Amino acid sequence: MCHKAGMYFNTKRIKIWGINIICYCILLCITFLIIYPYISNTSNAFKSEADLLDKTVVFVPKEFSMDTIRLTLRAMHYQDALKNSFLLSVIVGVLQTLTSAVIGYGFARFRFPGRNLLFSIMIFTIIIPPQIIMMPLYMRFKEFDFFGIIQAVAGQSPNVLNSFIPFIVLSVLGLGLKQGLYVYLIRQFFKNMPRELDDAAYIDGAGELKVFYKIMLPNAIPIMLTSFLLSFSWQWTDNYFTPLMIQDLYNLPVAISSIGNYLLYDIDPIVRTAMMGTGVILIILPILLIYCFLQRFFIQGIERSGIVG
């Protein structure tokens, strides 16, 4: 009897080990598919032109060279594009985070008629394809007005395109790119905070505004940094709204497309492809550096937002 029980447990353990091995193999394959382009592009960035043309050189170059990186930086005008993208992304990230904190706090701590309906509409904005609202937003900001007030006073509606105003307005009104997600994260964070904090503050004579910025915001720093990082990264790589609203802004998504026209007939197509991959690495590198510094707050904010489980 004991012998049969031992065989049963050994067989069950072998099955568990077999399933775990299969799962790990699948995860490794998926991971390799995801990181392979980054490994390949990083490797090509440090190859000389001879190594790029040599099919026997795969990942480790025979001769390390910075020529591809220098050529890519020159073709992209990287410094100007980096400055413009950083400025716009910081402005959008800060405004969206602050606005989302106010909206999320309202949805989490106050009860009012239509709250669930408004929150559902806010969440619905996450899944709306940007192509659907691109032209309506363009026409709205081309003739920007509030209920005809500006036109009545000035005689015509101003054109606020080619400026940061469209992004500022959308961020302040809670309609920025993917801002419904940040509202959801912050709302879940505030919803999970104990009500005793509010009650203790009210007993001490604090009002709603003081409770918000003295108690709630200091405790919400992890989720706010998470929202800022997400907002910053989405705006950093946005190639839908930014070129539409600010056609004269030379940012990183525009810069990567300029590589295709740089010395069009003087560069081998293989080298140009390596330059495109190097440009992608140069675009995501600042985001990776920011994530390295903020990853502790990012993980803590996600864990405490209550979206898991």
ZADO-1210 file (C-alpha; in nm, 4 decimals, padded with zeros to 6 digits):
<atoms>
<atom x="00.0000" y="00.0000" z="00.0000" code="MET" pos="1"/>
<atom x="00.2766" y="00.2389" z="00.0924" code="CYS" pos="2"/>
<atom x="00.4611" y="00.1392" z="-00.2228" code="HIS" pos="3"/>
<atom x="00.1590" y="00.2318" z="-00.4384" code="LYS" pos="4"/>
<atom x="00.1141" y="00.5616" z="-00.2548" code="ALA" pos="5"/>
<atom x="00.4830" y="00.6433" z="-00.3088" code="GLY" pos="6"/>
<atom x="00.4548" y="00.5671" z="-00.6804" code="MET" pos="7"/>
<atom x="00.1423" y="00.7873" z="-00.7008" code="TYR" pos="8"/>
<atom x="00.3151" y="01.0833" z="-00.5392" code="PHE" pos="9"/>
<atom x="00.6262" y="01.0376" z="-00.7552" code="ASN" pos="10"/>
<atom x="00.4131" y="01.0271" z="-01.0691" code="THR" pos="11"/>
<atom x="00.2256" y="01.3410" z="-00.9585" code="LYS" pos="12"/>
<atom x="00.5526" y="01.5189" z="-00.8840" code="ARG" pos="13"/>
<atom x="00.6917" y="01.4253" z="-01.2257" code="ILE" pos="14"/>
<atom x="00.3782" y="01.5647" z="-01.3932" code="LYS" pos="15"/>
<atom x="00.4095" y="01.8906" z="-01.1985" code="ILE" pos="16"/>
<atom x="00.7761" y="01.9194" z="-01.2905" code="TRP" pos="17"/>
<atom x="00.6922" y="01.8461" z="-01.6544" code="GLY" pos="18"/>
<atom x="00.4225" y="02.1134" z="-01.6627" code="ILE" pos="19"/>
<atom x="00.6561" y="02.3650" z="-01.4975" code="ASN" pos="20"/>
<atom x="00.9317" y="02.2916" z="-01.7491" code="ILE" pos="21"/>
<atom x="00.6902" y="02.3376" z="-02.0404" code="ILE" pos="22"/>
<atom x="00.5639" y="02.6670" z="-01.8940" code="CYS" pos="23"/>
<atom x="00.9180" y="02.7945" z="-01.8412" code="TYR" pos="24"/>
<atom x="01.0134" y="02.6994" z="-02.1968" code="CYS" pos="25"/>
<atom x="00.7121" y="02.8859" z="-02.3342" code="ILE" pos="26"/>
<atom x="00.7943" y="03.1926" z="-02.1223" code="LEU" pos="27"/>
<atom x="01.1572" y="03.1847" z="-02.2354" code="LEU" pos="28"/>
<atom x="01.0491" y="03.1679" z="-02.5987" code="CYS" pos="29"/>
<atom x="00.8095" y="03.4593" z="-02.5572" code="ILE" pos="30"/>
<atom x="01.0757" y="03.6581" z="-02.3706" code="THR" pos="31"/>
<atom x="01.3284" y="03.5940" z="-02.6444" code="PHE" pos="32"/>
<atom x="01.0834" y="03.7082" z="-02.9121" code="LEU" pos="33"/>
<atom x="01.0252" y="04.0307" z="-02.7188" code="ILE" pos="34"/>
<atom x="01.3853" y="04.1204" z="-02.6395" code="ILE" pos="35"/>
<atom x="01.5457" y="03.9904" z="-02.9598" code="TYR" pos="36"/>
<atom x="01.4858" y="04.3145" z="-03.1578" code="PRO" pos="37"/>
<atom x="01.6469" y="04.5187" z="-02.8794" code="TYR" pos="38"/>
<atom x="01.9468" y="04.2864" z="-02.8602" code="ILE" pos="39"/>
<atom x="01.9869" y="04.2925" z="-03.2377" code="SER" pos="40"/>
<atom x="01.9524" y="04.6714" z="-03.2651" code="ASN" pos="41"/>
<atom x="02.1940" y="04.7305" z="-02.9775" code="THR" pos="42"/>
<atom x="02.4459" y="04.4963" z="-03.1363" code="SER" pos="43"/>
<atom x="02.4128" y="04.6678" z="-03.4760" code="ASN" pos="44"/>
<atom x="02.4668" y="05.0062" z="-03.3149" code="ALA" pos="45"/>
<atom x="02.8218" y="04.9072" z="-03.2193" code="PHE" pos="46"/>
<atom x="02.9160" y="04.7352" z="-03.5454" code="LYS" pos="47"/>
<atom x="03.1356" y="04.8851" z="-03.8112" code="SER" pos="48"/>
<atom x="03.0077" y="04.9060" z="-04.1676" code="GLU" pos="49"/>
<atom x="03.2152" y="04.5991" z="-04.2589" code="ALA" pos="50"/>
<atom x="03.0544" y="04.3990" z="-03.9772" code="ASP" pos="51"/>
<atom x="02.7067" y="04.5103" z="-04.0842" code="LEU" pos="52"/>
<atom x="02.7704" y="04.3856" z="-04.4362" code="LEU" pos="53"/>
<atom x="02.9322" y="04.0639" z="-04.3134" code="ASP" pos="54"/>
<atom x="02.6599" y="03.7968" z="-04.2758" code="LYS" pos="55"/>
<atom x="02.8807" y="03.5846" z="-04.0515" code="THR" pos="56"/>
<atom x="02.8697" y="03.8530" z="-03.7791" code="VAL" pos="57"/>
<atom x="02.5528" y="03.8089" z="-03.5735" code="VAL" pos="58"/>
<atom x="02.5560" y="03.9628" z="-03.2251" code="PHE" pos="59"/>
<atom x="02.9189" y="04.0206" z="-03.1250" code="VAL" pos="60"/>
<atom x="03.0946" y="04.2549" z="-03.3705" code="PRO" pos="61"/>
<atom x="03.4487" y="04.1807" z="-03.4811" code="LYS" pos="62"/>
<atom x="03.5295" y="04.5499" z="-03.4611" code="GLU" pos="63"/>
<atom x="03.3496" y="04.7753" z="-03.2149" code="PHE" pos="64"/>
<atom x="03.2645" y="05.1106" z="-03.3711" code="SER" pos="65"/>
<atom x="03.0595" y="05.4179" z="-03.2768" code="MET" pos="66"/>
<atom x="03.0175" y="05.5284" z="-03.6392" code="ASP" pos="67"/>
<atom x="02.6571" y="05.4058" z="-03.6653" code="THR" pos="68"/>
<atom x="02.5607" y="05.5892" z="-03.3468" code="ILE" pos="69"/>
<atom x="02.7330" y="05.9102" z="-03.4585" code="ARG" pos="70"/>
<atom x="02.5678" y="05.8923" z="-03.8007" code="LEU" pos="71"/>
<atom x="02.2278" y="05.8284" z="-03.6429" code="THR" pos="72"/>
<atom x="02.2646" y="06.1199" z="-03.4001" code="LEU" pos="73"/>
<atom x="02.3553" y="06.3471" z="-03.6899" code="ARG" pos="74"/>
<atom x="02.0710" y="06.2235" z="-03.9096" code="ALA" pos="75"/>
<atom x="01.8095" y="06.2617" z="-03.6344" code="MET" pos="76"/>
<atom x="01.9349" y="06.5982" z="-03.5021" code="HIS" pos="77"/>
<atom x="01.8951" y="06.4111" z="-03.1776" code="TYR" pos="78"/>
<atom x="01.9701" y="06.6942" z="-02.9379" code="GLN" pos="79"/>
<atom x="01.6941" y="06.9220" z="-03.0702" code="ASP" pos="80"/>
<atom x="01.4412" y="06.6390" z="-03.0930" code="ALA" pos="81"/>
<atom x="01.5289" y="06.5205" z="-02.7413" code="LEU" pos="82"/>
<atom x="01.4829" y="06.8685" z="-02.5937" code="LYS" pos="83"/>
<atom x="01.1426" y="06.9223" z="-02.7577" code="ASN" pos="84"/>
<atom x="01.0129" y="06.5753" z="-02.6701" code="SER" pos="85"/>
<atom x="01.1326" y="06.6040" z="-02.3105" code="PHE" pos="86"/>
<atom x="00.9698" y="06.9439" z="-02.2573" code="LEU" pos="87"/>
<atom x="00.6345" y="06.8386" z="-02.4005" code="LEU" pos="88"/>
<atom x="00.6345" y="06.5014" z="-02.2227" code="SER" pos="89"/>
<atom x="00.7139" y="06.6574" z="-01.8833" code="VAL" pos="90"/>
<atom x="00.4387" y="06.9192" z="-01.9203" code="ILE" pos="91"/>
<atom x="00.1822" y="06.6593" z="-02.0280" code="VAL" pos="92"/>
<atom x="00.2934" y="06.4089" z="-01.7639" code="GLY" pos="93"/>
<atom x="00.2724" y="06.6578" z="-01.4756" code="VAL" pos="94"/>
<atom x="-00.0646" y="06.8021" z="-01.5820" code="LEU" pos="95"/>
<atom x="-00.2216" y="06.4621" z="-01.6483" code="GLN" pos="96"/>
<atom x="-00.0983" y="06.3257" z="-01.3156" code="THR" pos="97"/>
<atom x="-00.2302" y="06.6203" z="-01.1126" code="LEU" pos="98"/>
<atom x="-00.5628" y="06.6281" z="-01.2955" code="THR" pos="99"/>
<atom x="-00.6031" y="06.2511" z="-01.2686" code="SER" pos="100"/>
<atom x="-00.5347" y="06.2737" z="-00.8942" code="ALA" pos="101"/>
<atom x="-00.8160" y="06.5265" z="-00.8490" code="VAL" pos="102"/>
<atom x="-01.0601" y="06.3299" z="-01.0669" code="ILE" pos="103"/>
<atom x="-00.9656" y="05.9944" z="-00.9154" code="GLY" pos="104"/>
<atom x="-01.0048" y="06.1322" z="-00.5641" code="TYR" pos="105"/>
<atom x="-01.3510" y="06.2615" z="-00.6499" code="GLY" pos="106"/>
<atom x="-01.4633" y="05.9269" z="-00.7894" code="PHE" pos="107"/>
<atom x="-01.3176" y="05.7361" z="-00.4943" code="ALA" pos="108"/>
<atom x="-01.4283" y="05.9429" z="-00.1944" code="ARG" pos="109"/>
<atom x="-01.7461" y="06.1264" z="-00.2961" code="PHE" pos="110"/>
<atom x="-02.0923" y="05.9987" z="-00.3779" code="ARG" pos="111"/>
<atom x="-02.2980" y="06.1969" z="-00.6279" code="PHE" pos="112"/>
<atom x="-02.5675" y="06.1218" z="-00.8865" code="PRO" pos="113"/>
<atom x="-02.4324" y="05.9689" z="-01.2067" code="GLY" pos="114"/>
<atom x="-02.0940" y="05.8844" z="-01.0565" code="ARG" pos="115"/>
<atom x="-02.0810" y="05.5318" z="-01.1982" code="ASN" pos="116"/>
<atom x="-02.1965" y="05.6512" z="-01.5411" code="LEU" pos="117"/>
<atom x="-01.9324" y="05.9234" z="-01.5554" code="LEU" pos="118"/>
<atom x="-01.6650" y="05.6822" z="-01.4405" code="PHE" pos="119"/>
<atom x="-01.7693" y="05.4327" z="-01.7092" code="SER" pos="120"/>
<atom x="-01.7444" y="05.7048" z="-01.9742" code="ILE" pos="121"/>
<atom x="-01.4004" y="05.7967" z="-01.8419" code="MET" pos="122"/>
<atom x="-01.2848" y="05.4344" z="-01.8674" code="ILE" pos="123"/>
<atom x="-01.4362" y="05.4058" z="-02.2147" code="PHE" pos="124"/>
<atom x="-01.1962" y="05.6733" z="-02.3381" code="THR" pos="125"/>
<atom x="-00.9110" y="05.4246" z="-02.2925" code="ILE" pos="126"/>
<atom x="-01.0329" y="05.1934" z="-02.5704" code="ILE" pos="127"/>
<atom x="-01.1273" y="05.4605" z="-02.8260" code="ILE" pos="128"/>
<atom x="-00.8859" y="05.4347" z="-03.1223" code="PRO" pos="129"/>
<atom x="-00.7017" y="05.7648" z="-03.1707" code="PRO" pos="130"/>
<atom x="-00.7837" y="05.7626" z="-03.5430" code="GLN" pos="131"/>
<atom x="-01.1519" y="05.8205" z="-03.4615" code="ILE" pos="132"/>
<atom x="-01.1018" y="06.1463" z="-03.2718" code="ILE" pos="133"/>
<atom x="-00.8007" y="06.2889" z="-03.4563" code="MET" pos="134"/>
<atom x="-00.9908" y="06.5018" z="-03.7082" code="MET" pos="135"/>
<atom x="-01.2600" y="06.6296" z="-03.4634" code="PRO" pos="136"/>
<atom x="-00.9849" y="06.7400" z="-03.2245" code="LEU" pos="137"/>
<atom x="-00.7912" y="06.9005" z="-03.5090" code="TYR" pos="138"/>
<atom x="-01.0937" y="07.1023" z="-03.6217" code="MET" pos="139"/>
<atom x="-01.1787" y="07.1979" z="-03.2629" code="ARG" pos="140"/>
<atom x="-00.8344" y="07.3420" z="-03.1939" code="PHE" pos="141"/>
<atom x="-00.8082" y="07.5000" z="-03.5372" code="LYS" pos="142"/>
<atom x="-01.1024" y="07.7190" z="-03.4343" code="GLU" pos="143"/>
<atom x="-01.0661" y="07.7093" z="-03.0572" code="PHE" pos="144"/>
<atom x="-01.3495" y="07.8654" z="-02.8596" code="ASP" pos="145"/>
<atom x="-01.5654" y="07.8226" z="-02.5483" code="PHE" pos="146"/>
<atom x="-01.9336" y="07.8420" z="-02.6394" code="PHE" pos="147"/>
<atom x="-01.8575" y="08.1189" z="-02.8924" code="GLY" pos="148"/>
<atom x="-01.7296" y="08.3558" z="-02.6212" code="ILE" pos="149"/>
<atom x="-01.3908" y="08.4240" z="-02.7824" code="ILE" pos="150"/>
<atom x="-01.5457" y="08.4810" z="-03.1234" code="GLN" pos="151"/>
<atom x="-01.7996" y="08.7235" z="-02.9752" code="ALA" pos="152"/>
<atom x="-01.5264" y="08.9236" z="-02.8023" code="VAL" pos="153"/>
<atom x="-01.2402" y="08.9072" z="-03.0532" code="ALA" pos="154"/>
<atom x="-01.4388" y="08.8637" z="-03.3740" code="GLY" pos="155"/>
<atom x="-01.2870" y="08.5272" z="-03.4652" code="GLN" pos="156"/>
<atom x="-01.1888" y="08.1986" z="-03.3034" code="SER" pos="157"/>
<atom x="-00.8132" y="08.1611" z="-03.2569" code="PRO" pos="158"/>
<atom x="-00.6075" y="07.8831" z="-03.4117" code="ASN" pos="159"/>
<atom x="-00.4091" y="07.7219" z="-03.1274" code="VAL" pos="160"/>
<atom x="-00.2456" y="07.4520" z="-03.3382" code="LEU" pos="161"/>
<atom x="00.1360" y="07.4425" z="-03.3514" code="ASN" pos="162"/>
<atom x="00.1482" y="07.5179" z="-02.9785" code="SER" pos="163"/>
<atom x="00.1308" y="07.3300" z="-02.6489" code="PHE" pos="164"/>
<atom x="-00.2200" y="07.4644" z="-02.5793" code="ILE" pos="165"/>
<atom x="-00.4095" y="07.1588" z="-02.7183" code="PRO" pos="166"/>
<atom x="-00.2124" y="06.9232" z="-02.4950" code="PHE" pos="167"/>
<atom x="-00.2516" y="07.1498" z="-02.1917" code="ILE" pos="168"/>
<atom x="-00.6281" y="07.1816" z="-02.2439" code="VAL" pos="169"/>
<atom x="-00.6790" y="06.8068" z="-02.2944" code="LEU" pos="170"/>
<atom x="-00.4636" y="06.7206" z="-01.9927" code="SER" pos="171"/>
<atom x="-00.6364" y="06.9695" z="-01.7615" code="VAL" pos="172"/>
<atom x="-00.9820" y="06.8489" z="-01.8688" code="LEU" pos="173"/>
<atom x="-00.8916" y="06.4826" z="-01.8150" code="GLY" pos="174"/>
<atom x="-00.9075" y="06.3984" z="-02.1859" code="LEU" pos="175"/>
<atom x="-00.5388" y="06.3471" z="-02.2542" code="GLY" pos="176"/>
<atom x="-00.3851" y="06.0442" z="-02.4212" code="LEU" pos="177"/>
<atom x="-00.4760" y="05.7321" z="-02.2167" code="LYS" pos="178"/>
<atom x="-00.5668" y="05.9549" z="-01.9220" code="GLN" pos="179"/>
<atom x="-00.8641" y="05.7356" z="-01.8341" code="GLY" pos="180"/>
<atom x="-00.6143" y="05.4700" z="-01.7272" code="LEU" pos="181"/>
<atom x="-00.4397" y="05.7069" z="-01.4862" code="TYR" pos="182"/>
<atom x="-00.7729" y="05.8138" z="-01.3377" code="VAL" pos="183"/>
<atom x="-00.8604" y="05.4469" z="-01.2870" code="TYR" pos="184"/>
<atom x="-00.5286" y="05.3656" z="-01.1170" code="LEU" pos="185"/>
<atom x="-00.5444" y="05.6638" z="-00.8828" code="ILE" pos="186"/>
<atom x="-00.9129" y="05.6069" z="-00.8095" code="ARG" pos="187"/>
<atom x="-00.8398" y="05.2474" z="-00.7070" code="GLN" pos="188"/>
<atom x="-00.5543" y="05.3693" z="-00.4877" code="PHE" pos="189"/>
<atom x="-00.7690" y="05.6246" z="-00.3042" code="PHE" pos="190"/>
<atom x="-01.0574" y="05.3780" z="-00.2792" code="LYS" pos="191"/>
<atom x="-00.8346" y="05.1307" z="-00.0913" code="ASN" pos="192"/>
<atom x="-00.7211" y="05.3908" z="00.1630" code="MET" pos="193"/>
<atom x="-00.8984" y="05.3599" z="00.5009" code="PRO" pos="194"/>
<atom x="-01.1840" y="05.5993" z="00.5707" code="ARG" pos="195"/>
<atom x="-01.0496" y="05.6512" z="00.9224" code="GLU" pos="196"/>
<atom x="-00.7909" y="05.8912" z="00.7785" code="LEU" pos="197"/>
<atom x="-01.0648" y="06.1203" z="00.6493" code="ASP" pos="198"/>
<atom x="-01.2675" y="06.0957" z="00.9692" code="ASP" pos="199"/>
<atom x="-00.9681" y="06.1769" z="01.1898" code="ALA" pos="200"/>
<atom x="-00.8881" y="06.4821" z="00.9758" code="ALA" pos="201"/>
<atom x="-01.2496" y="06.6024" z="00.9858" code="TYR" pos="202"/>
<atom x="-01.2522" y="06.5711" z="01.3651" code="ILE" pos="203"/>
<atom x="-00.9400" y="06.7892" z="01.3796" code="ASP" pos="204"/>
<atom x="-01.1229" y="07.0541" z="01.1782" code="GLY" pos="205"/>
<atom x="-00.9738" y="06.9934" z="00.8342" code="ALA" pos="206"/>
<atom x="-01.1834" y="07.0584" z="00.5244" code="GLY" pos="207"/>
<atom x="-01.2066" y="06.8552" z="00.2058" code="GLU" pos="208"/>
<atom x="-00.9286" y="07.0481" z="00.0312" code="LEU" pos="209"/>
<atom x="-00.6909" y="07.0170" z="00.3257" code="LYS" pos="210"/>
<atom x="-00.7609" y="06.6446" z="00.3576" code="VAL" pos="211"/>
<atom x="-00.6786" y="06.6045" z="-00.0102" code="PHE" pos="212"/>
<atom x="-00.3453" y="06.7833" z="-00.0270" code="TYR" pos="213"/>
<atom x="-00.2279" y="06.7243" z="00.3311" code="LYS" pos="214"/>
<atom x="-00.3200" y="06.3576" z="00.3780" code="ILE" pos="215"/>
<atom x="-00.4190" y="06.1924" z="00.0514" code="MET" pos="216"/>
<atom x="-00.1579" y="06.3313" z="-00.1875" code="LEU" pos="217"/>
<atom x="00.1470" y="06.2523" z="00.0307" code="PRO" pos="218"/>
<atom x="00.0265" y="05.8918" z="00.0594" code="ASN" pos="219"/>
<atom x="-00.0430" y="05.8731" z="-00.3142" code="ALA" pos="220"/>
<atom x="00.3104" y="05.9580" z="-00.4286" code="ILE" pos="221"/>
<atom x="00.3857" y="05.6015" z="-00.5547" code="PRO" pos="222"/>
<atom x="00.0757" y="05.5810" z="-00.7751" code="ILE" pos="223"/>
<atom x="00.1235" y="05.9388" z="-00.8939" code="MET" pos="224"/>
<atom x="00.4797" y="05.8601" z="-01.0001" code="LEU" pos="225"/>
<atom x="00.3451" y="05.5509" z="-01.1744" code="THR" pos="226"/>
<atom x="00.0892" y="05.7618" z="-01.3605" code="SER" pos="227"/>
<atom x="00.3544" y="06.0192" z="-01.4480" code="PHE" pos="228"/>
<atom x="00.5860" y="05.7535" z="-01.5856" code="LEU" pos="229"/>
<atom x="00.3093" y="05.6004" z="-01.7994" code="LEU" pos="230"/>
<atom x="00.1947" y="05.9406" z="-01.9232" code="SER" pos="231"/>
<atom x="00.5510" y="06.0496" z="-01.9976" code="PHE" pos="232"/>
<atom x="00.6324" y="05.7340" z="-02.1945" code="SER" pos="233"/>
<atom x="00.3106" y="05.7433" z="-02.4007" code="TRP" pos="234"/>
<atom x="00.3593" y="06.1089" z="-02.4889" code="GLN" pos="235"/>
<atom x="00.7284" y="06.0446" z="-02.5580" code="TRP" pos="236"/>
<atom x="00.6491" y="05.7921" z="-02.8319" code="THR" pos="237"/>
<atom x="00.3205" y="05.9414" z="-02.9559" code="ASP" pos="238"/>
<atom x="00.3070" y="05.9625" z="-03.3347" code="ASN" pos="239"/>
<atom x="-00.0670" y="06.0316" z="-03.3733" code="TYR" pos="240"/>
<atom x="-00.1669" y="06.3478" z="-03.1889" code="PHE" pos="241"/>
<atom x="00.1674" y="06.5277" z="-03.1625" code="THR" pos="242"/>
<atom x="00.2428" y="06.5554" z="-03.5382" code="PRO" pos="243"/>
<atom x="-00.1218" y="06.6507" z="-03.5944" code="LEU" pos="244"/>
<atom x="-00.1410" y="06.9248" z="-03.3323" code="MET" pos="245"/>
<atom x="00.2142" y="07.0605" z="-03.3601" code="ILE" pos="246"/>
<atom x="00.3281" y="07.0115" z="-03.7168" code="GLN" pos="247"/>
<atom x="00.6312" y="07.2369" z="-03.6699" code="ASP" pos="248"/>
<atom x="00.7577" y="07.0562" z="-03.3592" code="LEU" pos="249"/>
<atom x="01.0652" y="06.8469" z="-03.4301" code="TYR" pos="250"/>
<atom x="01.0380" y="06.5636" z="-03.1779" code="ASN" pos="251"/>
<atom x="01.1771" y="06.2110" z="-03.1588" code="LEU" pos="252"/>
<atom x="00.9002" y="06.0288" z="-03.3538" code="PRO" pos="253"/>
<atom x="00.9528" y="06.2785" z="-03.6362" code="VAL" pos="254"/>
<atom x="01.3293" y="06.2491" z="-03.6065" code="ALA" pos="255"/>
<atom x="01.3270" y="05.8715" z="-03.6536" code="ILE" pos="256"/>
<atom x="01.1464" y="05.9123" z="-03.9849" code="SER" pos="257"/>
<atom x="01.4079" y="06.1612" z="-04.1071" code="SER" pos="258"/>
<atom x="01.6717" y="05.8870" z="-04.1145" code="ILE" pos="259"/>
<atom x="01.5161" y="05.7455" z="-04.4323" code="GLY" pos="260"/>
<atom x="01.5927" y="06.0671" z="-04.6227" code="ASN" pos="261"/>
<atom x="01.9400" y="06.1265" z="-04.4806" code="TYR" pos="262"/>
<atom x="02.2045" y="06.0899" z="-04.7559" code="LEU" pos="263"/>
<atom x="01.9522" y="05.8803" z="-04.9480" code="LEU" pos="264"/>
<atom x="02.1846" y="05.7486" z="-05.2198" code="TYR" pos="265"/>
<atom x="02.5144" y="05.7516" z="-05.0293" code="ASP" pos="266"/>
<atom x="02.4366" y="05.4965" z="-04.7571" code="ILE" pos="267"/>
<atom x="02.3987" y="05.1228" z="-04.8042" code="ASP" pos="268"/>
<atom x="02.0424" y="05.0011" z="-04.7269" code="PRO" pos="269"/>
<atom x="02.1777" y="04.7598" z="-04.4645" code="ILE" pos="270"/>
<atom x="02.3553" y="05.0443" z="-04.2872" code="VAL" pos="271"/>
<atom x="02.0390" y="05.2566" z="-04.3088" code="ARG" pos="272"/>
<atom x="01.8404" y="04.9742" z="-04.1500" code="THR" pos="273"/>
<atom x="02.0965" y="04.9600" z="-03.8682" code="ALA" pos="274"/>
<atom x="02.0590" y="05.3364" z="-03.8261" code="MET" pos="275"/>
<atom x="01.6821" y="05.2976" z="-03.7918" code="MET" pos="276"/>
<atom x="01.7310" y="05.0350" z="-03.5210" code="GLY" pos="277"/>
<atom x="01.9858" y="05.2556" z="-03.3454" code="THR" pos="278"/>
<atom x="01.7379" y="05.5428" z="-03.3567" code="GLY" pos="279"/>
<atom x="01.4784" y="05.3265" z="-03.1835" code="VAL" pos="280"/>
<atom x="01.7299" y="05.2435" z="-02.9087" code="ILE" pos="281"/>
<atom x="01.8127" y="05.6133" z="-02.8668" code="LEU" pos="282"/>
<atom x="01.4414" y="05.6928" z="-02.8303" code="ILE" pos="283"/>
<atom x="01.3657" y="05.4347" z="-02.5613" code="ILE" pos="284"/>
<atom x="01.6953" y="05.4835" z="-02.3737" code="LEU" pos="285"/>
<atom x="01.5787" y="05.7916" z="-02.1733" code="PRO" pos="286"/>
<atom x="01.2596" y="05.6075" z="-02.0732" code="ILE" pos="287"/>
<atom x="01.4626" y="05.3094" z="-01.9538" code="LEU" pos="288"/>
<atom x="01.6863" y="05.5380" z="-01.7473" code="LEU" pos="289"/>
<atom x="01.3847" y="05.7063" z="-01.5871" code="ILE" pos="290"/>
<atom x="01.2292" y="05.3673" z="-01.5142" code="TYR" pos="291"/>
<atom x="01.5502" y="05.2475" z="-01.3484" code="CYS" pos="292"/>
<atom x="01.5284" y="05.5359" z="-01.1001" code="PHE" pos="293"/>
<atom x="01.1520" y="05.5115" z="-01.0447" code="LEU" pos="294"/>
<atom x="01.0944" y="05.1360" z="-01.0681" code="GLN" pos="295"/>
<atom x="01.0524" y="05.0975" z="-00.6911" code="ARG" pos="296"/>
<atom x="00.7714" y="05.3542" z="-00.6866" code="PHE" pos="297"/>
<atom x="00.6280" y="05.2136" z="-01.0102" code="PHE" pos="298"/>
<atom x="00.5930" y="04.8608" z="-00.8688" code="ILE" pos="299"/>
<atom x="00.4687" y="04.9898" z="-00.5337" code="GLN" pos="300"/>
<atom x="00.2066" y="05.2060" z="-00.7022" code="GLY" pos="301"/>
<atom x="00.0756" y="04.9173" z="-00.9125" code="ILE" pos="302"/>
<atom x="00.0616" y="04.6869" z="-00.6107" code="GLU" pos="303"/>
<atom x="-00.1275" y="04.9365" z="-00.3960" code="ARG" pos="304"/>
<atom x="-00.3684" y="05.0434" z="-00.6719" code="SER" pos="305"/>
<atom x="-00.5709" y="04.7235" z="-00.6240" code="GLY" pos="306"/>
<atom x="-00.5892" y="04.6266" z="-00.9928" code="ILE" pos="307"/>
<atom x="-00.4363" y="04.2850" z="-00.9322" code="VAL" pos="308"/>
<atom x="-00.6634" y="04.0004" z="-00.8386" code="GLY" pos="309"/>
</atoms>
